[in-house]
Amino acid sequence: MKKKNLFLAAALALSSAAAHADEGMWTLYNLPQAVYEQMKSYGFTPSYDQLYKSEDAIKNAVVNFSGYCSGVVVSPDGLVFTNHHCGFEAIRSHSTVEHDYMLNGFYAKTFEEELPNKDMFVSFMVDQKDITEMLAARGFNEMNNEQREKLLSEVENQMIKEVHEQDPSLDLEIKPFYEGNKYYATTYRTFRDLRLVFTIPKSMGKFGGETDNWMWPRQTCDYSVFRIYADPNTNGPAKYSKNNVPYKPKHWAKVSMDGYKEGDFAMTIGYPGSTERYLSSYGIREMRDAENAPRAQIRGVKQAVMIRHMRADEAVRIKYDSKYAQSSNYWKNSLGMNKCIDSVGIIRQKADFEDRIQEYQKWTGYLKGKLDFEKMKNLYAKRFDADKLSTVWRETFSRTSEFNTRALTLIGMMPEKGSKKAKTYYSFPDNSAEWDAALDKDVQAALIDNFRQYVAKEELPEFYTTIAEQFGGDTRKYVDWLWATSVVMKSGKKIKLTEKALAKDPGYQYAKAVKAVYDKCRSVINSVYEDIEEQERYLCDAKVRYEQELPHYSDANFTMRLSYGQVGGYLLGGEPSGYYTEASSIVRKMEAGEKGTIDYQAEPVMKQLLSSPDFGKYTDKTTGKMQLCFLTNNDITGGNSGSPMFDGNGNLIGLAFDGNWDSLSSDIWFDKRLARCIGVDIRYMLFLMDKWGNAERLLKEIGVK
């Protein structure tokens, strides 16, 4: 075989699994024809234009949900389905001990009862286009990073001005794709009056808790319902007003009661947050050892303190439910990802691929003198310790207690030397209803103590000497003293922003010492950041060129993406996992909850409802069961939460809400054999809306008979 053919065969052998594994988070406006043809072969029937271009395109029903999740419009009056955990903070913010919507659920029986939510929104993607060549024509490729950022800002501002002239309700953003080798401009229409309509109790919306998180089998009914409100005159975006009316979309997703069976086509469209599948072996090693490992350890310490306080006081639980859920999700994610990295041997596989890229370089000369693996190795080695300490710093001091948040905010408010900054005073608002002093103090003390293991004694901040000498090594007493004596925790007090005024304030001095650690880390990180980014960009370019016979998708960056595949299980512990769960399985777990397993405890009415001998129209026609959750091999990540899951006709069959334990390395490596998307069945959602919520007006609006 000729040398050229040998290299092509190697590339195809390496990538054939990816090409046929339904891997990929594809942009819709330029979906490769080969991908669309593969979708059709799996059973997808809508036309190519019905995905993106036409007025009734499927993408027109999908929304960016508040900048961190996905959602789908399901009615002519702007109802939006998303995950319960995506609506978690909105539900919590409306909850009190007297009216605990987290615990008891919520249903607005009229439009007037629907609850507005501060700082929440949904965005519809209107258009997307590649502007890479336009940037290149303006000298982008010859610029340094600072010049590139300036040009990108100028181009973005000009394009925003142009879309505003067409339609003031539109906005636009430019983002890098393919590690910065391409740039796309995306136009959005954003609605900021979003109201809570329906949510089931937390025991069902988060059923299984941390016990079942990232696990299969699942029975979690992870959904909540919101409504978009619009200007009554234009049907366009408007700030919250009592005069706003339900939004009238041109297109919404049709709910399917027909279900699915193993092997059926399945598709998600949503906003995956971040993946790094082009990342080098050096970057993955850094991720495993300098980021995931310390993050998991430190969050474990923090969460143990939090849960103790939350279980002792209902008011404290309501305040911290959302914070705890966010923390624990990425705690478990870090643990699982590291396990997968090692068990699959991802670093070794990446290194082997990089060896082949180097051979390709020798043969073709492609990126010779630019992509340099020895240079990349040395750059990562120089950054490793600083990156690890930076992770430790963030997990220990950044927004981990109200005191830490305020103290570091105060540092940020200080005028720079020689600055004529007008603001010379600052005062913290009284937000005491949002935090609990006892919990925050215990967390702060525990994390200060935990920090010692990551830093040499002689490099610890000065306040560790204060703890030893003035408080006999008792960090909790030191924290009490900080809270009591520093101006930081005196809400409403005017704080003079000068070094002289704050020279004796222990909270300010604590913050200065903490920030000094971070600044030292950032200095090292910043010194190599651009060079590492450049090498990673070259590596992505080389991979795409090496595998040029194949379609490639860009890493996720919270822009709309499509993933497709099929319904189906996998081998779990050597045995078939099954592709769905059914009602009797949650009843068995509820019985375990009655015996003390906290994450499986639910309201008695839920056990009663799910023990029914007849689920009527919500029964699956194929299995004769009431199906709860199901598996597909769709390619998802964080941000896909709430993504609609469509069948081969483009109808809604569920919402994506999680992945299995074996998918936790998918941000860097998609394993076709094991990675699965877990979805909540739309019929399970509607069943609880019907039988628990008695939400007949919503079912009628959605079109369920």
LOLUM-808266 format. One line per 10 residues: their letters; for each residue x, y, z of C-alpha. Coordinates in Angstrom, 2 decimals, decimal comma, always signed. Layout:
a = X:Y:Z  ...
END
This chain:
mkkknlflaa = +0,00:+0,00:+0,00  +1,30:+3,48:-0,86  +2,40:+5,71:+2,01  -0,41:+8,21:+1,36  -3,01:+5,46:+1,50  -1,50:+4,09:+4,68  -1,98:+7,43:+6,41  -5,54:+7,77:+5,10  -6,37:+4,25:+6,26  -5,00:+5,03:+9,71
alalssaaah = -7,07:+8,18:+9,91  -10,22:+6,41:+8,81  -9,62:+3,52:+11,18  -9,20:+5,94:+14,05  -12,30:+7,91:+13,14  -14,68:+5,30:+11,77  -15,99:+4,57:+15,24  -16,78:+8,25:+15,74  -18,38:+8,51:+12,32  -20,81:+5,66:+13,05
adegmwtlyn = -21,25:+6,09:+16,78  -23,70:+8,98:+16,50  -21,05:+11,11:+18,10  -21,32:+14,80:+17,44  -22,82:+18,09:+18,55  -23,61:+19,52:+15,12  -24,42:+23,11:+14,22  -27,69:+23,14:+12,31  -27,21:+25,84:+9,68  -24,38:+23,90:+8,01
lpqavyeqmk = -25,25:+20,34:+8,99  -23,17:+18,07:+6,72  -25,25:+16,25:+4,15  -23,58:+12,98:+5,19  -24,85:+13,47:+8,73  -28,38:+14,19:+7,50  -28,30:+11,06:+5,32  -27,22:+9,00:+8,35  -30,13:+10,48:+10,33  -32,53:+9,44:+7,57
sygftpsydq = -31,13:+5,91:+7,57  -32,01:+5,72:+11,27  -35,60:+6,80:+10,62  -35,67:+10,61:+10,56  -38,41:+11,76:+8,14  -38,54:+15,62:+8,11  -36,77:+17,39:+5,26  -33,37:+19,03:+5,62  -35,03:+22,48:+5,64  -37,45:+21,45:+8,38
lyksedaikn = -34,51:+21,21:+10,76  -33,31:+24,80:+10,38  -34,51:+26,93:+7,47  -38,30:+26,78:+7,21  -40,70:+28,83:+9,31  -41,90:+25,65:+11,05  -38,35:+24,31:+11,51  -37,81:+22,15:+14,57  -35,07:+24,50:+15,85  -37,65:+27,30:+16,18
avvnfsgycs = -39,22:+25,54:+19,18  -35,92:+25,14:+21,07  -34,65:+27,78:+23,48  -31,59:+28,73:+25,43  -33,01:+28,64:+28,97  -31,52:+31,47:+31,07  -27,98:+30,95:+29,84  -27,32:+27,60:+31,53  -29,91:+25,09:+30,26  -32,11:+24,29:+27,30
gvvvspdglv = -35,87:+24,14:+26,87  -38,66:+23,67:+24,36  -41,86:+25,56:+23,54  -44,84:+23,18:+23,58  -47,97:+25,29:+23,09  -49,46:+28,15:+21,06  -49,40:+30,23:+24,27  -45,68:+30,01:+24,92  -45,44:+27,20:+27,48  -41,85:+26,04:+27,94
ftnhhcgfea = -40,71:+22,68:+29,27  -37,29:+22,43:+30,87  -35,76:+20,30:+33,62  -36,75:+20,67:+37,25  -33,12:+21,28:+38,13  -33,00:+24,09:+35,55  -35,98:+25,76:+37,21  -34,60:+24,92:+40,65  -33,47:+28,43:+41,61  -36,73:+30,01:+40,43
irshstvehd = -38,75:+27,49:+42,44  -36,53:+28,02:+45,48  -36,68:+31,81:+45,25  -40,49:+31,73:+45,46  -40,45:+29,29:+48,39  -40,88:+30,10:+52,05  -41,38:+27,90:+55,09  -45,11:+28,74:+54,85  -45,34:+28,19:+51,08  -42,58:+25,73:+50,23
ymlngfyakt = -42,93:+25,14:+46,48  -39,70:+23,16:+46,52  -41,20:+20,68:+48,95  -44,84:+20,73:+47,86  -44,79:+21,74:+44,19  -46,73:+24,53:+42,51  -49,49:+24,95:+39,94  -50,82:+28,27:+38,68  -54,46:+27,63:+37,89  -54,78:+30,92:+35,99
feeelpnkdm = -52,50:+33,20:+33,99  -52,70:+35,70:+36,85  -51,20:+33,18:+39,30  -48,10:+32,51:+37,17  -45,00:+33,74:+38,99  -42,48:+36,19:+37,44  -38,77:+35,51:+37,81  -36,02:+38,10:+38,09  -33,04:+37,71:+35,72  -34,48:+34,69:+33,87
fvsfmvdqkd = -34,97:+34,56:+30,11  -35,28:+32,40:+27,03  -33,52:+33,04:+23,73  -34,49:+31,77:+20,30  -31,73:+31,33:+17,73  -32,72:+33,22:+14,59  -29,66:+32,84:+12,37  -26,04:+31,69:+12,32  -23,22:+32,23:+9,83  -19,50:+31,65:+9,41
itemlaargf = -17,51:+34,93:+9,41  -14,04:+33,35:+9,40  -13,13:+34,52:+5,88  -14,34:+38,05:+6,57  -12,08:+38,23:+9,65  -9,15:+36,79:+7,71  -9,60:+39,47:+5,04  -9,12:+42,07:+7,78  -5,80:+40,58:+8,86  -7,11:+38,50:+11,77
nemnneqrek = -4,67:+35,63:+11,29  -1,63:+37,91:+11,45  -2,71:+39,62:+14,69  -1,74:+38,91:+18,30  -4,45:+38,03:+20,83  -5,00:+41,61:+21,99  -5,45:+42,82:+18,42  -7,79:+39,93:+17,65  -9,97:+40,70:+20,65  -10,19:+44,33:+19,57
llsevenqmi = -11,18:+43,41:+16,02  -13,75:+40,86:+17,23  -15,30:+43,50:+19,48  -15,44:+46,00:+16,61  -16,99:+43,51:+14,21  -19,50:+42,27:+16,81  -20,59:+45,82:+17,67  -21,05:+46,65:+13,99  -23,06:+43,48:+13,35  -25,22:+44,15:+16,43
kevheqdpsl = -25,93:+47,63:+15,09  -26,96:+46,16:+11,74  -29,35:+43,58:+13,21  -30,85:+46,24:+15,51  -31,59:+48,36:+12,44  -33,46:+45,40:+10,97  -35,25:+44,49:+14,19  -34,60:+46,09:+17,63  -35,63:+42,85:+19,37  -32,66:+40,98:+17,91
dleikpfyeg = -29,19:+40,59:+19,37  -25,99:+38,98:+18,14  -22,82:+37,38:+19,47  -19,61:+36,10:+17,91  -18,00:+32,95:+19,29  -14,96:+30,86:+18,36  -15,45:+27,35:+16,96  -12,92:+24,58:+16,32  -10,58:+25,93:+19,02  -10,56:+29,36:+17,40
nkyyattyrt = -9,88:+28,18:+13,85  -13,34:+29,44:+12,86  -15,74:+32,13:+14,11  -19,52:+32,14:+13,80  -21,95:+35,00:+14,36  -25,28:+33,96:+15,89  -28,42:+36,10:+16,02  -30,94:+35,68:+18,87  -34,30:+37,02:+20,01  -34,50:+37,08:+23,82
frdlrlvfti = -37,63:+37,22:+25,99  -37,06:+38,35:+29,58  -40,55:+37,97:+31,05  -40,55:+34,28:+32,00  -43,03:+33,00:+34,58  -43,24:+29,81:+36,62  -46,40:+27,85:+35,81  -46,02:+24,33:+37,21  -43,61:+22,21:+39,17  -43,96:+18,89:+40,91
pksmgkfgge = -42,52:+18,38:+44,43  -38,75:+18,23:+44,71  -39,01:+14,60:+45,86  -40,13:+13,71:+42,31  -38,30:+16,37:+40,30  -35,07:+15,35:+42,02  -36,02:+11,77:+42,89  -32,94:+9,71:+43,68  -30,89:+12,77:+44,67  -27,15:+12,26:+44,80
tdnwmwprqt = -27,61:+8,51:+45,17  -28,87:+8,23:+41,60  -27,16:+11,25:+40,03  -25,23:+10,16:+36,88  -26,60:+6,64:+37,38  -28,89:+4,19:+35,61  -31,60:+3,00:+36,19  -33,41:+6,30:+36,84  -36,95:+7,26:+37,74  -36,52:+11,03:+38,18
cdysvfriya = -39,36:+13,13:+36,77  -37,01:+16,02:+36,05  -39,15:+18,78:+34,58  -40,74:+22,15:+35,31  -43,00:+24,40:+33,27  -42,64:+28,10:+32,50  -44,40:+30,54:+30,18  -42,98:+33,26:+27,93  -44,74:+36,61:+28,14  -44,56:+39,24:+25,41
dpntngpaky = -45,51:+42,81:+24,54  -49,30:+42,86:+23,99  -48,95:+45,04:+20,88  -46,03:+43,43:+19,08  -45,85:+39,86:+20,43  -42,15:+40,66:+20,84  -39,78:+40,79:+23,81  -40,60:+43,17:+26,64  -39,49:+43,80:+30,19  -41,76:+42,33:+32,88
sknnvpykpk = -45,12:+44,06:+33,06  -48,51:+43,07:+34,38  -49,82:+44,12:+30,97  -47,72:+41,57:+29,08  -49,55:+38,63:+27,52  -48,60:+35,02:+26,73  -46,27:+34,82:+23,74  -47,70:+33,43:+20,49  -44,92:+31,44:+18,77  -45,09:+30,64:+15,07
hwakvsmdgy = -43,96:+27,11:+15,82  -44,02:+24,82:+18,84  -43,13:+21,18:+19,40  -45,88:+18,63:+19,10  -46,04:+16,22:+22,02  -46,10:+12,54:+21,08  -48,01:+9,95:+23,09  -46,79:+7,14:+20,82  -43,60:+6,41:+22,74  -40,55:+4,64:+21,35
kegdfamtig = -38,96:+1,23:+21,17  -35,39:+0,02:+21,12  -33,60:+1,05:+17,94  -35,93:+3,96:+17,18  -34,44:+7,24:+15,98  -33,85:+9,84:+18,70  -32,56:+13,39:+18,43  -31,75:+16,14:+20,91  -31,47:+19,83:+20,06  -30,19:+22,13:+22,76
ypgsteryls = -27,36:+24,23:+24,10  -24,47:+22,01:+25,26  -22,15:+24,09:+27,42  -18,57:+23,00:+26,98  -16,60:+20,06:+25,64  -12,89:+19,67:+24,96  -12,67:+16,72:+22,60  -9,78:+18,21:+20,63  -7,78:+18,69:+23,87  -4,26:+17,27:+23,95
sygiremrda = -3,09:+14,47:+26,22  -1,21:+17,09:+28,24  -4,40:+19,09:+28,72  -6,32:+16,02:+29,84  -3,65:+15,13:+32,38  -3,87:+18,67:+33,76  -7,67:+18,42:+33,89  -7,53:+15,14:+35,80  -4,85:+16,00:+38,35  -4,87:+19,79:+38,69
enapraqirg = -8,60:+20,45:+38,38  -10,92:+17,48:+38,88  -9,07:+15,85:+41,79  -8,80:+18,92:+44,05  -12,30:+20,09:+43,09  -13,83:+16,78:+44,18  -11,89:+16,67:+47,45  -12,70:+20,25:+48,50  -16,37:+20,10:+47,53  -16,69:+16,90:+49,51
vkqavmirhm = -15,53:+18,79:+52,62  -17,86:+21,73:+51,93  -20,92:+19,62:+51,18  -20,56:+17,54:+54,35  -20,89:+20,74:+56,38  -23,74:+22,11:+54,27  -25,92:+18,99:+54,41  -25,57:+18,75:+58,18  -27,02:+22,24:+58,60  -29,64:+21,80:+55,87
radeavriky = -31,07:+18,67:+57,45  -31,31:+20,37:+60,81  -33,34:+23,41:+59,70  -35,98:+23,72:+56,95  -35,36:+27,45:+56,47  -31,65:+26,78:+55,94  -32,45:+23,98:+53,50  -34,56:+26,32:+51,37  -31,76:+28,89:+51,25  -29,07:+26,40:+50,24
dskyaqssny = -30,90:+23,73:+48,21  -29,85:+25,23:+44,88  -26,26:+25,96:+45,95  -25,84:+22,44:+47,28  -27,26:+20,87:+44,12  -24,92:+22,89:+41,88  -21,90:+22,02:+44,00  -22,65:+18,32:+44,32  -23,37:+17,87:+40,62  -19,83:+18,87:+39,61
wknslgmnkc = -18,36:+17,11:+42,64  -19,72:+13,82:+41,34  -18,90:+14,79:+37,76  -15,23:+15,32:+38,68  -15,05:+11,97:+40,45  -16,69:+10,12:+37,59  -14,68:+11,82:+34,86  -11,38:+10,94:+36,52  -12,50:+7,35:+36,93  -13,37:+7,18:+33,23
idsvgiirqk = -10,12:+8,86:+32,15  -8,17:+6,13:+33,92  -10,37:+3,14:+33,15  -10,63:+3,92:+29,44  -6,98:+4,97:+29,18  -7,88:+8,24:+27,49  -4,52:+9,94:+28,04  -2,69:+7,04:+26,43  -5,09:+6,94:+23,49  -4,72:+10,69:+22,96
adfedriqey = -0,93:+10,40:+23,12  -0,99:+7,61:+20,52  -3,08:+9,79:+18,21  -0,65:+12,68:+18,70  +2,17:+10,36:+17,63  +0,29:+9,75:+14,38  -0,22:+13,47:+13,88  +3,53:+13,96:+14,23  +4,12:+11,31:+11,58  +1,58:+13,08:+9,37
qkwtgylkgk = +3,50:+16,34:+9,89  +6,77:+14,69:+8,86  +5,15:+13,31:+5,73  +3,21:+16,43:+4,65  +5,00:+19,30:+6,40  +1,58:+20,55:+7,55  +1,93:+23,14:+10,35  +5,64:+22,42:+10,50  +7,27:+24,96:+12,79  +3,90:+25,78:+14,36
ldfekmknly = +2,45:+22,67:+16,01  +5,25:+21,57:+18,37  +4,42:+18,76:+20,80  +7,61:+19,16:+22,83  +6,83:+22,83:+23,29  +3,27:+21,98:+24,30  +4,53:+19,48:+26,88  +6,86:+22,05:+28,44  +4,21:+24,77:+28,52  +1,76:+22,53:+30,37
akrfdadkls = +4,49:+21,45:+32,80  +5,23:+25,09:+33,59  +1,54:+25,78:+34,28  +0,60:+22,63:+36,20  +1,30:+23,64:+39,83  -0,18:+27,11:+39,38  -3,30:+25,68:+37,73  -3,78:+23,22:+40,58  -3,39:+25,89:+43,24  -5,73:+28,15:+41,29
tvwretfsrt = -8,39:+25,40:+41,39  -7,81:+24,91:+45,10  -8,10:+28,66:+45,64  -11,40:+28,96:+43,76  -12,95:+25,99:+45,54  -11,79:+27,28:+48,94  -12,35:+31,02:+48,77  -14,47:+32,03:+45,78  -18,15:+32,39:+46,76  -17,92:+29,64:+49,37
sefntraltl = -19,27:+31,81:+52,19  -20,91:+35,21:+52,43  -17,83:+36,56:+54,18  -15,51:+35,41:+51,41  -17,80:+36,85:+48,75  -17,97:+40,23:+50,44  -14,29:+40,39:+51,37  -13,15:+39,71:+47,80  -15,77:+42,10:+46,44  -14,31:+44,80:+48,68
igmmpekgsk = -10,85:+44,16:+47,26  -12,27:+44,56:+43,78  -13,87:+47,89:+44,68  -10,61:+49,46:+45,82  -9,35:+52,23:+43,47  -6,07:+51,51:+41,73  -3,08:+53,59:+42,76  -3,14:+56,96:+41,03  -6,72:+56,40:+39,92  -9,23:+59,25:+40,03
kaktyysfpd = -12,04:+56,78:+40,57  -15,08:+58,70:+41,77  -16,44:+56,01:+44,08  -14,66:+56,34:+47,44  -17,34:+54,69:+49,57  -19,19:+51,40:+49,34  -21,78:+49,63:+51,47  -23,02:+46,06:+51,34  -26,80:+45,62:+51,06  -28,58:+43,63:+53,73
nsaewdaald = -29,03:+40,25:+52,05  -29,19:+38,26:+55,29  -32,32:+36,47:+54,09  -30,17:+34,68:+51,49  -27,60:+33,00:+53,79  -27,18:+31,42:+57,20  -24,33:+32,61:+59,43  -23,79:+29,32:+61,26  -23,55:+27,29:+58,05  -21,32:+29,83:+56,30
kdvqaalidn = -18,96:+30,12:+59,27  -18,58:+26,35:+59,56  -17,92:+26,03:+55,82  -15,39:+28,87:+55,87  -13,50:+27,38:+58,83  -13,50:+23,86:+57,37  -12,16:+25,06:+54,03  -9,45:+27,24:+55,59  -8,24:+24,19:+57,51  -8,46:+22,00:+54,40
frqyvakeel = -6,39:+24,50:+52,37  -3,31:+23,68:+54,45  -2,77:+20,35:+52,72  -2,25:+22,01:+49,35  +0,29:+24,68:+50,31  +3,72:+24,47:+51,94  +3,65:+25,83:+55,50  +5,99:+28,70:+54,65  +3,75:+29,79:+51,75  +0,46:+29,89:+53,67
pefyttiaeq = -1,19:+33,33:+53,93  -0,35:+35,41:+57,01  -3,69:+34,81:+58,74  -2,69:+31,18:+59,41  -0,13:+32,59:+61,86  -2,91:+34,63:+63,45  -5,02:+31,48:+63,82  -2,14:+29,66:+65,52  -0,93:+32,45:+67,80  -4,09:+34,35:+68,73
fggdtrkyvd = -6,71:+31,60:+68,58  -4,73:+28,54:+69,64  -5,17:+26,95:+66,23  -8,99:+27,10:+66,44  -10,05:+28,28:+62,98  -13,74:+28,49:+63,89  -12,94:+31,02:+66,62  -10,90:+33,00:+64,12  -13,82:+33,03:+61,69  -16,19:+34,17:+64,46
wlwatsvvmk = -13,77:+37,02:+65,20  -13,61:+38,02:+61,54  -17,39:+38,16:+61,24  -17,75:+40,11:+64,48  -14,98:+42,69:+64,03  -14,61:+43,30:+60,29  -16,57:+45,99:+58,51  -17,20:+43,38:+55,80  -20,27:+41,90:+57,52  -21,80:+45,21:+58,60
sgkkikltek = -24,57:+45,61:+56,04  -25,46:+49,19:+55,18  -22,32:+50,69:+56,73  -20,42:+53,12:+54,50  -16,93:+51,76:+53,92  -14,24:+54,23:+52,93  -12,28:+52,69:+50,07  -8,74:+53,64:+51,09  -5,83:+51,59:+52,36  -5,49:+53,88:+55,35
alakdpgyqy = -9,11:+53,47:+56,43  -8,97:+49,68:+56,11  -5,43:+49,12:+57,37  -6,60:+47,63:+60,66  -9,67:+45,82:+59,39  -9,03:+42,05:+59,74  -11,47:+41,13:+56,96  -9,76:+43,41:+54,48  -6,33:+42,10:+55,44  -7,66:+38,52:+55,15
akavkavydk = -8,92:+39,26:+51,65  -5,64:+40,85:+50,60  -3,72:+37,77:+51,75  -6,16:+35,46:+49,95  -6,02:+37,46:+46,73  -2,21:+37,50:+46,81  -2,25:+33,71:+46,47  -4,54:+33,92:+43,46  -2,54:+36,72:+41,80  +0,65:+34,65:+42,06
crsvinsvye = -1,08:+31,71:+40,36  -2,54:+33,87:+37,63  +0,82:+35,43:+36,89  +2,23:+32,00:+36,00  -0,90:+30,90:+34,16  -1,09:+34,10:+32,11  +2,57:+33,81:+31,10  +1,86:+30,64:+29,09  -1,88:+30,91:+28,38  -1,67:+32,30:+24,86
dieeqerylc = +1,05:+29,86:+23,81  -0,95:+26,87:+25,09  -4,11:+28,09:+23,35  -2,14:+28,50:+20,12  -0,77:+24,96:+20,30  -4,21:+23,51:+21,02  -5,63:+25,48:+18,10  -2,96:+24,05:+15,80  -3,68:+20,54:+17,10  -7,38:+20,88:+16,26
dakvryeqel = -6,49:+22,20:+12,81  -4,14:+19,25:+12,25  -6,77:+16,71:+13,32  -9,39:+18,14:+10,95  -6,87:+18,20:+8,09  -5,64:+14,67:+8,86  -9,23:+13,37:+8,79  -10,41:+15,60:+5,95  -12,47:+12,82:+4,37  -14,80:+12,93:+7,39
physdanftm = -17,24:+15,56:+8,70  -16,17:+17,25:+11,94  -18,13:+19,14:+14,56  -16,80:+21,85:+16,84  -16,53:+21,53:+20,59  -19,62:+22,69:+22,47  -19,69:+26,37:+23,45  -23,31:+26,92:+24,51  -24,61:+27,49:+21,01  -27,43:+25,43:+19,53
rlsygqvggy = -26,41:+21,90:+18,55  -28,08:+18,78:+17,24  -27,16:+15,26:+18,26  -28,80:+12,15:+16,88  -28,83:+8,44:+17,53  -31,14:+5,69:+18,65  -33,04:+4,52:+21,68  -31,19:+1,69:+23,38  -29,37:+0,40:+26,43  -25,82:-0,82:+27,02
llggepsgyy = -23,97:-3,42:+29,03  -24,09:-2,47:+32,70  -21,90:-4,70:+34,86  -21,86:-7,21:+32,03  -25,66:-7,37:+31,86  -28,12:-5,58:+29,53  -29,18:-2,31:+31,14  -32,61:-2,18:+29,53  -33,65:+0,94:+27,66  -36,43:+2,20:+29,95
teassivrkm = -37,66:+2,12:+33,53  -41,30:+1,64:+34,52  -43,61:+2,52:+37,38  -43,04:-0,53:+39,58  -39,32:+0,30:+39,81  -39,94:+3,69:+41,44  -42,46:+2,14:+43,83  -39,76:-0,28:+45,01  -37,36:+2,61:+45,59  -40,05:+4,54:+47,45
eagekgtidy = -40,42:+1,56:+49,75  -36,66:+1,78:+50,40  -37,25:+5,45:+51,16  -39,82:+4,49:+53,79  -37,11:+2,41:+55,45  -34,71:+5,36:+55,64  -33,04:+5,98:+52,26  -33,49:+9,75:+52,18  -33,06:+10,24:+48,42  -35,92:+7,80:+47,75
qaepvmkqll = -38,47:+9,40:+50,07  -41,55:+10,85:+48,40  -45,07:+11,95:+49,25  -47,45:+9,02:+49,89  -49,72:+10,24:+47,09  -46,91:+9,67:+44,59  -46,53:+6,04:+45,61  -50,28:+5,66:+45,38  -50,43:+7,19:+41,88  -47,53:+5,13:+40,56
sspdfgkytd = -48,94:+1,90:+42,02  -52,02:+2,17:+39,79  -53,00:-1,02:+37,95  -54,04:+1,04:+34,92  -52,27:+4,14:+33,59  -54,72:+4,64:+30,76  -53,49:+6,77:+27,83  -50,07:+7,12:+29,48  -49,39:+3,37:+29,05  -46,86:+2,43:+26,38
kttgkmqlcf = -48,54:+0,54:+23,56  -45,53:-1,73:+22,96  -44,59:-2,73:+26,50  -47,93:-2,24:+28,25  -46,04:-0,36:+30,98  -46,04:+3,15:+32,36  -42,53:+4,16:+31,24  -40,62:+6,74:+33,28  -37,12:+7,33:+31,87  -35,28:+6,01:+28,82
ltnnditggn = -31,83:+5,74:+27,26  -30,45:+6,89:+23,92  -26,93:+7,19:+22,56  -27,40:+10,92:+21,88  -24,28:+12,99:+22,49  -24,91:+15,51:+25,29  -23,15:+17,44:+28,04  -23,87:+20,11:+30,66  -26,18:+22,77:+29,21  -28,16:+20,08:+27,39
sgspmfdgng = -30,30:+19,77:+30,52  -33,87:+20,38:+29,39  -33,05:+19,66:+25,73  -36,07:+18,31:+23,86  -35,75:+14,72:+22,64  -37,49:+14,16:+19,32  -38,59:+11,02:+17,51  -38,13:+10,31:+13,80  -41,11:+12,50:+12,92  -39,81:+15,48:+14,86
nliglafdgn = -42,30:+15,03:+17,72  -41,40:+15,45:+21,40  -40,87:+12,23:+23,36  -39,02:+13,57:+26,40  -36,39:+15,86:+27,91  -32,70:+15,05:+28,34  -31,66:+15,46:+31,96  -28,56:+13,39:+32,69  -25,93:+10,97:+31,45  -24,86:+7,64:+32,86
wdslssdiwf = -21,73:+7,13:+35,00  -19,80:+5,82:+32,00  -20,51:+8,99:+30,01  -18,68:+11,28:+32,42  -15,58:+11,40:+30,25  -17,67:+12,45:+27,25  -16,57:+16,06:+27,54  -13,19:+14,91:+26,29  -13,83:+11,46:+24,76  -17,08:+9,98:+23,45
dkrlarcigv = -17,32:+6,25:+24,13  -19,89:+4,81:+21,73  -20,20:+1,58:+23,70  -21,03:+3,08:+27,07  -22,06:+6,75:+26,83  -25,81:+7,22:+27,18  -28,22:+10,12:+27,47  -30,96:+9,71:+30,08  -34,31:+11,26:+29,24  -37,57:+11,67:+31,14
dirymlflmd = -40,52:+10,31:+29,17  -43,00:+13,01:+28,10  -45,87:+10,70:+29,14  -44,50:+10,47:+32,69  -44,38:+14,28:+32,81  -47,93:+14,62:+31,54  -49,18:+11,87:+33,84  -48,06:+13,79:+36,94  -49,36:+17,04:+35,47  -52,71:+15,30:+35,08
kwgnaerllk = -53,11:+12,95:+38,05  -51,15:+14,89:+40,70  -51,54:+18,48:+39,51  -55,04:+18,26:+38,00  -53,65:+20,74:+35,46  -56,37:+20,25:+32,87  -55,97:+23,73:+31,39  -52,30:+23,04:+30,62  -52,95:+19,61:+29,11  -55,63:+21,11:+26,88
eigvk = -53,26:+23,91:+25,86  -50,55:+21,38:+24,95  -53,04:+19,36:+22,93  -53,23:+16,22:+25,04  -56,65:+14,60:+24,82
END
